[in-house]
Amino acid sequence: MARPTRYDTSLLLDAAVRLAAEGGPSAVTMAAVAKAVGAPSGSVYHRFPSRTALLAEVWLRTVERFQEGYVAVLTASGGAPREAAVAASRHVVAWSRTNRDEAALLLHGPEAFGKDDWAPEQRDRADAGNRRVFGEIAALGAALGVSHPVEAERIALALIDLPLALVRRHVRGGAGLPAHAEQLAADSTALLLSDLPVSAVRARA
């Protein structure tokens, strides 16, 4: 019987997440990850041929986990796009509360994790995930009757920028998210979308 792997990929990536949350992307080095799990450096290099590959994988695993839940919420409305939009905004905050280290990591953006130097297949994974998310947001906008660039900006603000700004302010400030954060995000998104048809008429006037 083969001996179980002591330092598997998930364990190493979990350590990299914690390092990134505490010290930013620059804190994620092969030596630091090995030290964090008590592994020899060779165990890290066995799974990631370079620091660039490690940075790419820790970003991709984290963002893909977030995107999976976000898309699930966006597409679970049963034909009620406004409710889906509000639920998606709430989800951003709730996920960030439950996954504080991962949220802190994502606030740095992929460029801080060396995206320009990633292997083509890793950049393709990142781009595919983004296309999926923005495709679902565009579909939700279409269901709301969005047809003007100003309306599309309203959707992006309501579903992405607003909840992220709320998360960023508290997470980067070192404090936990307040108990009312999810409801504040949901209420704000609902308010932004409540007069969307009126705003659209004004934008085209």
LODO-792502 format. One line per field, with one value per residue (C-alpha): residue number from 0; residue in three letters; x, y, z. Coordinates in steps of 0.5 Angstrom, whole numbers, plus 500, padded with zeros to 3 digits. Layout:
nudren	[NUM  ...];
mivex	[ala  ...];
u	[X  ...];
v	[Y  ...];
w	[Z  ...];
***
This chain:
nudren	[0  1  2  3  4  5  6  7  8  9  10  11  12  13  14  15  16  17  18  19  20  21  22  23  24  25  26  27  28  29  30  31  32  33  34  35  36  37  38  39  40  41  42  43  44  45  46  47  48  49  50  51  52  53  54  55  56  57  58  59  60  61  62  63  64  65  66  67  68  69  70  71  72  73  74  75  76  77  78  79  80  81  82  83  84  85  86  87  88  89  90  91  92  93  94  95  96  97  98  99  100  101  102  103  104  105  106  107  108  109  110  111  112  113  114  115  116  117  118  119  120  121  122  123  124  125  126  127  128  129  130  131  132  133  134  135  136  137  138  139  140  141  142  143  144  145  146  147  148  149  150  151  152  153  154  155  156  157  158  159  160  161  162  163  164  165  166  167  168  169  170  171  172  173  174  175  176  177  178  179  180  181  182  183  184  185  186  187  188  189  190  191  192  193  194  195  196  197  198  199  200  201  202  203  204];
mivex	[met  ala  arg  pro  thr  arg  tyr  asp  thr  ser  leu  leu  leu  asp  ala  ala  val  arg  leu  ala  ala  glu  gly  gly  pro  ser  ala  val  thr  met  ala  ala  val  ala  lys  ala  val  gly  ala  pro  ser  gly  ser  val  tyr  his  arg  phe  pro  ser  arg  thr  ala  leu  leu  ala  glu  val  trp  leu  arg  thr  val  glu  arg  phe  gln  glu  gly  tyr  val  ala  val  leu  thr  ala  ser  gly  gly  ala  pro  arg  glu  ala  ala  val  ala  ala  ser  arg  his  val  val  ala  trp  ser  arg  thr  asn  arg  asp  glu  ala  ala  leu  leu  leu  his  gly  pro  glu  ala  phe  gly  lys  asp  asp  trp  ala  pro  glu  gln  arg  asp  arg  ala  asp  ala  gly  asn  arg  arg  val  phe  gly  glu  ile  ala  ala  leu  gly  ala  ala  leu  gly  val  ser  his  pro  val  glu  ala  glu  arg  ile  ala  leu  ala  leu  ile  asp  leu  pro  leu  ala  leu  val  arg  arg  his  val  arg  gly  gly  ala  gly  leu  pro  ala  his  ala  glu  gln  leu  ala  ala  asp  ser  thr  ala  leu  leu  leu  ser  asp  leu  pro  val  ser  ala  val  arg  ala  arg  ala];
u	[500  503  504  499  502  504  504  499  498  491  496  501  496  492  499  500  493  495  501  498  493  498  503  501  503  510  510  508  515  517  521  515  510  515  516  509  507  514  516  522  523  523  516  514  518  515  508  510  516  517  514  510  507  505  503  498  495  494  490  486  484  482  478  475  472  469  466  463  459  457  455  451  447  446  443  439  433  428  427  427  433  433  432  438  442  441  443  449  451  450  454  460  460  458  463  468  466  466  473  477  484  481  478  484  488  483  483  490  488  491  497  500  500  504  499  503  508  503  503  498  494  494  492  487  483  483  480  475  473  472  468  463  462  461  457  452  452  450  445  442  442  439  433  432  432  439  440  444  452  449  445  450  455  449  449  456  456  451  453  461  463  459  459  467  468  464  469  475  474  473  478  484  482  484  477  472  466  460  454  450  454  450  444  447  450  443  439  444  444  436  436  441  437  430  429  433  428  427  435  435  430  434  440  437  434];
v	[500  507  512  518  524  528  535  535  541  543  544  548  552  553  556  560  564  565  568  573  575  577  580  581  577  578  574  568  565  557  558  561  556  550  553  554  547  544  541  541  546  540  538  545  545  538  541  548  548  556  561  564  557  557  565  563  557  560  566  561  556  562  566  560  558  565  565  558  560  567  564  559  565  569  563  561  566  562  568  573  578  583  578  575  581  583  576  576  583  579  573  577  580  573  569  575  574  566  566  572  570  569  575  579  575  577  584  585  583  578  582  583  575  576  574  577  572  566  560  560  555  559  565  562  559  566  569  563  564  572  571  566  571  577  573  571  579  581  575  578  585  583  580  587  590  593  596  602  603  607  601  596  601  601  593  593  598  594  587  588  595  596  590  590  597  595  589  592  598  593  588  592  596  590  590  584  586  589  584  589  589  583  587  594  591  588  594  598  594  594  601  602  597  600  606  602  603  611  612  609  613  619  617  616  623];
w	[500  498  504  504  502  508  505  499  495  499  505  502  498  505  508  502  503  510  508  503  508  513  509  502  496  497  503  499  498  497  503  507  505  507  514  515  514  517  510  507  501  496  498  495  489  488  487  484  479  481  485  479  479  486  486  480  483  490  486  482  487  491  486  483  489  490  483  484  489  486  480  483  487  481  477  483  482  478  474  479  476  482  487  484  484  491  493  489  493  500  498  496  504  507  503  505  512  512  508  511  509  502  501  504  498  493  494  492  485  480  478  485  484  478  472  467  468  469  464  458  461  468  464  460  467  470  463  463  470  469  462  466  472  467  462  468  470  463  462  469  466  460  464  467  460  460  453  455  457  463  465  465  469  474  474  475  481  484  484  484  486  492  496  494  497  503  504  502  507  513  511  510  516  520  523  522  518  522  523  519  513  509  510  508  501  500  501  497  491  491  492  486  482  484  479  473  468  470  470  463  460  463  460  453  453];
***
